[in-house]
Amino acid sequence: MKIRIITIGQKMPAWVLTGFEDYFKRIQPFVQTQIIELPMAKRGKNDSEADILKYRQIEGDSILNTVKQNEVLIALEVGGKEFSTEKLAATMKEWMLEGNDVVLAIGGPDGHSEAVRRAAAWHWSLSKLTLPHPMVRVMLIERLYRAMTINHNHPYHRAGYMHLLSPYLNFYQTEIMVKTIEQV
């Protein structure tokens, strides 16, 4: 399995490059990952809706021309499906077992074109919040790294151990509440 991150926009602040590069290096032993930066369409100061549609189409065509025939395209966008970390890890394990090469597409500032939306096997949202595109890069690579560490029993994702304790914690919380009520 290989993961390619295709993103619109090339000039990133230093903090984005530093954060992305850190997790990019960390994920390589688990899964071959590549980033492809495509140029953003030139925008004006007072763009019309038609102009914005044109920019999305230009950027969408650029994304679709970069996707290889054997790759599964996943579009990252606010309206997509959200996953827990554990569900993402399980999904990535399925990709690996099926031998799927995956493309994760981050659109430009105006989102994905309709052509990209139609071509995508599914749509993924990192958050219901609208996020700045530079931050999405860092969050995405960290999410992927975290999921891979779960699949490889690496201690980076510590929350995975809490589910083993939660039945006991709930039992003790219930006992404490019962004793508190009995004392009143």
Salt bridges, closest charged atoms under 4 A:
ASP22 OD2 - ARG26 NH2 3.19
GLU37 OE2 - ARG137 NH1 2.44
GLU59 OE2 - ARG43 NH1 2.77
GLU71 OE2 - ARG4 NE 2.68
GLU77 OE1 - ARG117 NE 2.96
GLU77 OE2 - HIS123 ND1 2.55
GLU86 OE2 - HIS157 NE2 3.21
ASP110 OD2 - ARG43 NH2 2.89
GLU114 OE2 - ARG117 NH1 2.94
GLU142 OE1 - ARG143 NH2 2.51
GLU142 OE2 - ARG146 NH2 2.96
